[in-house]
Amino acid sequence: MICYTLNDLLKKLDDMFFRCTCLKKVYMPSLINNEIESMSDLFNGCINLEEINFPKSFNTSNVTNMSNLFYDCHL
């Protein structure tokens, strides 16, 4: 059995909202930690995305991959 904590799962946000064409606003005030390692394709294809709000404490110092983060977005 493999057990993961929520923080373990949130180290990689890859493809989380991939091609969510209905997505307009993202609010992640308490789920984001500062141990995120990858955000590849996080908002790829979110053609209607208008607003993203992360907590003030959010930083990307540990992120090593942001490839295609906003690819095919119409911000």
C-alpha positions in Angstrom: 0.0 0.0 0.0 1.3 3.5 -0.9 0.1 6.4 1.1 0.4 10.0 0.0 -0.4 13.2 1.9 -2.1 16.0 0.2 1.2 18.0 0.2 2.9 15.1 -1.5 0.3 15.1 -4.2 0.6 18.8 -4.7 4.3 18.7 -5.4 3.4 18.2 -9.1 0.6 20.2 -10.5 1.2 18.9 -14.0 -1.9 18.8 -16.3 -4.2 19.7 -13.4 -6.4 21.9 -15.5 -5.2 20.7 -18.9 -7.7 21.7 -21.6 -10.4 22.8 -19.1 -12.0 25.0 -21.7 -14.8 26.1 -19.3 -12.4 27.2 -16.6 -12.6 31.0 -16.1 -11.3 31.6 -12.5 -8.9 29.7 -10.3 -8.7 30.3 -6.5 -6.3 28.1 -4.6 -5.8 30.0 -1.3 -5.0 27.2 1.1 -4.0 24.2 -1.1 -0.8 25.5 -2.5 2.4 24.9 -0.5 5.9 26.1 -1.3 7.2 22.6 -2.2 5.8 22.5 -5.7 8.3 21.0 -8.1 6.5 21.0 -11.4 3.7 23.0 -13.0 4.0 21.7 -16.6 0.9 22.1 -18.7 -1.1 23.3 -15.6 -3.3 25.7 -17.6 -2.5 24.4 -21.1 -5.5 24.8 -23.4 -7.6 26.8 -20.8 -8.8 29.2 -23.6 -11.4 31.0 -21.4 -9.2 31.5 -18.3 -9.5 35.1 -17.0 -8.2 35.1 -13.5 -5.8 33.1 -11.2 -5.4 33.8 -7.5 -2.7 32.1 -5.5 -2.0 32.9 -1.8 0.4 35.7 -1.1 2.8 33.2 0.4 3.0 31.2 -2.9 6.5 31.1 -4.4 8.0 29.1 -7.2 11.5 28.7 -5.8 11.4 24.9 -5.9 9.7 24.6 -9.3 12.0 23.2 -12.0 9.4 22.7 -14.8 6.9 25.2 -16.0 6.9 24.1 -19.6 3.7 24.9 -21.5 2.2 26.4 -18.3 -0.1 28.7 -20.3 0.2 27.2 -23.7 -2.8 27.8 -26.0 -4.3 30.2 -23.4 -6.0 33.4 -24.5 -5.2 35.6 -21.5 
